[in-house]
Each structure stands twice: as structure tokens, then as C-alpha cells.
């Protein structure tokens, strides 16, 4: 079942912070975050694993609440280059294919 | 290595025609995925391979769709008797899977299919 992302869209001024949420109705093993710019491929940002391990982007942080089956992506001091659509992809067990959320469109204005 | 490569980037075809897309994954990656993405939506899983073995195929995928990865390297996705509803971006992704480790998948630029 497709994870639900919120908000659907957000507009920020450069330098502001944003939080994007991803929620699943099923128990999660891992959450993967991607950013996609218009007409381009999704670009990997971060993996969060059950048990707390993370790996990914140095300027972006995220959390994973296994009990609530939720993940949040934190974008601090946003830059113009952060604009794009953010997708979370979830897996219910290790190395399973990802099921992607509905996306959050982030627009950063100067 | 330049990442995941897909060909063609764009394809316009008439309804009823067959089309084939190619994906070349990152060379050392043993897993290859196909996804479909329509405007405003997230990528939707179609199928995936571990080396040359097709391990899972989405139940949403009709019999008109077939994918192969004959030597465990590149993969092809064929759509027979295309319909207008097949119009979408077809994305390929690859990853290196070692035992139970979860690793990131890297996407190609996609093939945009338009059925007229």
C-alpha cells in the first residue's frame, strides 16, 4: 500500500526550514528519500533503516519512528537547489522493492 | 561509469504498436528495477531482477508487458499492442545487493512514452 506524504506542496523562502512527512499503514523495514526535479531522474538522498542506521546526504537529516511507521525529512536553511518533488520509498523487509509515496513538491523562492 | 543509462529518452508510437526500451545499469550492480511514473505521481513498481532472474512482477502489469535481463547486465522492457493508458515515464533503477544489506537504488533518466 502506498505511503502517504504530507504536505503535498510547500513554498519557502531561501533560508527557511521544511519538514516532509511519510506515513505507512504497514510495518516498515526501511525508508528511502529521493528528490526529483522536473524532467529528471529521482536522485537518492537518504536511507533510514529499522534499528536506527542511516546513510545519506550530509546537509539533510531525517528521522524514522518504527512504532508509528513514519519518517520525516528535515531540510534546514533551504537553498534554491532544494526545489523539486520529494518522494519517500518504503520497504517492508530487507532488500524488497520500494513503494513510493505521492510526493511533496517543494518550491524555494529567493 | 556514468550511472544508469536508458534508451531511448523519448518514444512516440501509435496505438497498437509494440515498443521496446533498454536499460543499462551501473556495471557492478546485480539488481535492476523497472518503474512507471505518470505526471504528479510517485514511481510505481513494475518488476525487478536479481542478476538474470526476474524475482517479482507487479500484479498491475498486464500480459502485454514483458521484461528480460538475459545476461544479468542490461535489461529490456517490451510493451505489446500499446494503449493510450501506457503513456508514462518508464524508469529503470539499479542497486548492489549483498546478503541482507539494504542499499540505495540509482535511477536512470527514464524513457518518456507517448501513445497517440
Interface residues (C-beta under 8 A of the other chain):
Chain A: X2 X29 X30 X32 X34 X40 X41 X42 X43 X44 X47 X49 X55 X56 X87 X89 X91 X94 X95 X97 X98 X99 X100 X101 X102 X103
Chain B: X4 X31 X33 X35 X40 X41 X42 X43 X44 X45 X48 X56 X91 X97 X100 X101 X102 X103 X104 X105 X106 X107 X108 X109 X110
